Amino acid sequence: MVDQDGHRLPHMTGGRHLAARALLGWLDDPRSPRLCLVGGSPGAGKSHLLAWLYAATAGQDTPPARRLHAFVPAGGSTLPGVTVELARHLGVAARTPRHLVAWAALDPRRTVITIADLDHAGVPGRPGEGARIVTDLLDPLLDLPHVRLLVECADAATRAAFTRVAGPAALDLDEPRWTHPGRFARWYAELLAAAPGTAPPDADVAYPHPGLARLAARVDGASASPGSPASAVSAVSAVDPGGTTERFARIHRAWWAGLGEDVRSAVAALYGLDLPLTARQWAIACSTLYPGPVPGPGGAATDAPIAAATRALPPLLDGGDTWALPAGPLADFVAGQRRECRDPGRAARVHAALRRDADAGIVDLAALYEAGEERLSAILEHSVRIGDAAALAVDPIVQALARPHVVAGALVATGQWADPAQAAFRGAYGTLVAEPAPGVRAALLAMHRLGRDDDAARRLAARAAAPGWRAEWARWGEGDPQRPDRWPGPVLAAASGRGALAGQALLVDDTGTIRTVRGADGGIVGRVGASFGPIPLRALASTYGGRVATLNRWGGVDVLDAAYHGPRGALEAGFQRLVNTCGAEPTVLCAHPLPALGDAEGAVWCYAPAPTSASAPAGDEPPPRGVFSAPLHTGPVTALGAVRTGTAGAPTLVISGGRDGRVRMWSPGAEPGPDALDARAAPVTALACEQTTEGLLIAVAWADGPVRLRRPGDDTTVDLNPGLPVTGIAMSVEGHIVLGTAAGVIGLRLERPAG
């Protein structure tokens, strides 16, 4: 398939080329409604069509107007799960719908978001999750004029929750106009060649429904008695007055008539289970519901019916190995044929049996932890469905070792998601879902448990794989504000303490107050400049001479002596709003170019004032010398760090980060190298560098959450993601690293590589 611009597109099956071109047209037309809803009956191919579109627009040569920026499957997920998954696709560090919408508002570029399978969002015991996702997340996103949404949603109540776009575009895949008859017939012929059915109906009976066609190809008309529905189904025409509903019913009856009694029982066992099953799990379901005709798993009498059932019922995905009977016409038909399907306790009995099978051989928590991610996740899922997940869902080891989306669903289903005791999991959730290794997830969750539940943090740390870093302490914003060791407030900027402040981290809160904490253990030491009213600050730096320089919101630079504790009047000489008072040693003062030196957007500034005596008034110091400017970034500089790399006379090393996501390393007066130290698609939010006892240490944070730690001396590079943007970094000569965020402050160390 090739589009009008000559781009080769992925193969489209089932004759759905017309629907595919309609979606491409919606993307291409800037005048089309910003909301497009894809609907149709179960099995109509909605998810398949959206997956095709994502594959068709993911190539590097895809025109910008056609690019999908996010594709999030919502089936089985919850509002928190969809939120963090969408944030991950968009490259932002948002943990709540409100934060995600706020982040999306900052970037006015066209953003196209696809949400698949919204009708099946949610967990047992929590109906209406799809509508909640619309109301709390998707509809607010449509308030942003640059956002366009493509949503797979057929449920009327969920569709009604959209209110921001009047007259959304709609694509109903049950309508024949979206399927090419000839291509559908050729595709159906390919199904017949591979399907086990005998004497199946013609293609026009199933047209235009792919799911119905897959079932029709398995109709065993030859085994049915003359005059039965199976032998007469081909007489049903695509233009039959009974319409689609009648054709569905005819094919369902014909398919059912060709099944043996034991296969019918196996198919009926899937009713109401609300999850895909492997052949083994299917056998367990059968043995639970029909202990007479279908013995337990592994028995010869079970193997034959299940094997026949897997051939008779199409798998969820072509070539897949899981089966289900999702809500829809076929499930309703099976329930009508097997009235015991409507037994309200049958699904609970099956899930209890599946839980016992997943739990087989596990006699205590220690054994449960060793079950492995898949088995542990299955146990938790089945526990939710039998109403026995409350304790498992909050166990910190289970939270680290099971799949994060399963844990989140269990917390939502048991009503514990918003519990203050689960603040650690909520805070880490956004980064847990992106981490495939359970051992690393344990390390991340241990970091978020520090300062909240230190015993759980120790247990998690014992289970952690070696990620190359070790969290040592943390302070979080939900602590008691009356405690003397309360957290220092949301961090807007940070600096490494030098001189009299060596070993401490200087943290600026949202009022401009500067607090100092020990890098080794997070103990709060005191304040800097506490005798003055707080001034909102952008950045600060601690000089080797013991002074602290700050850049306030209006571009003013203040310098004070951190060790001075006398009367205010005597301190005025060291507290002037001048750029030439940064102290005798080279230091980087600000996170943005200084307005006092002109419009320097796109340039990096380093200040190296002339040496002065300690007694000289700051206002009498000469103008700065050695000012160096070089165009190292596209757009403004957003973070700076400077460090002396050796003894007296050694060059000062400057590291700059920009809104362009690039990190550059250079020395004043020397020609910068051509290559960036690092480059990512998100802006740099903070960085720090220090000559530690183990060598030069560099830490850089980006707006979408990741932090990179480097020790160039031994080529060590370690990445971590705390789960929320880092807005300030400080480090000590001893190698203690402090990460400041809006919700907490974390202390960690870079570990030596093994061996």
Secondary structure, DSSP 8 states (H G I E B T S, - for coil): -B-TTS-B-----TTTHHHHHHHHHHHH-TTS-SEEEEE-STTSSHHHHHHHHHHHT-STT--GGG---EEEE-TT--HHHHHHHHHHHHT----SHHHHHHHHHH--S-EEEEEE-GGG-S-TT-TTHHHHHIIIIIHHHTTSTTEEEEEE---HHHHHT--SSSS-EEEETTSGGGS-HHHHHHHHHHHHHHS--BS---HHHHTT-HHHHHHHTT-BGGGS-TTSHHHHGGG--TT-TTHHHHHHHHHHHHHHHTS-HHHHHHHHTTTT--S-B-HHHHHHHHHHH-TTTS-STT-HHHHHHHHHHHHHS--SSTT-S-B---TTHHHHHHHHH-GGGG-TTHHHHHHHHHHHHHTTT--SHHHHHTT-HHHHHHHHHHHHHTT--HHHHH-HHHHHHS-HHHHHHHHHHTT-TT-GGGHHHHHHHHHHTT---HHHHHHHHHHHHTTT-HHHHHHHHHH----SEEEEEEEETTS-TTSTT------SEEEE--GGGTTEEEEE-TTS-EEEEETTT--EEEEESTTS----EEEEEE-TTSEEEEEETTS-EEEEETT--S-HHHHGGG--S-TT-S-SS-B---SS--GGG---TT-EEEEE-----TTS-GGGS---EEEEEE--SSS-EEEEEEEE-SSTT--EEEEEEETTSEEEEE-TTS---SS-SEE-SS-EEEEEEEEETTEEEEEEEETTS-EEEEEGGGTEEEEE--SS---EEEE-TT-EEEEE-SSEEEEEEE-----
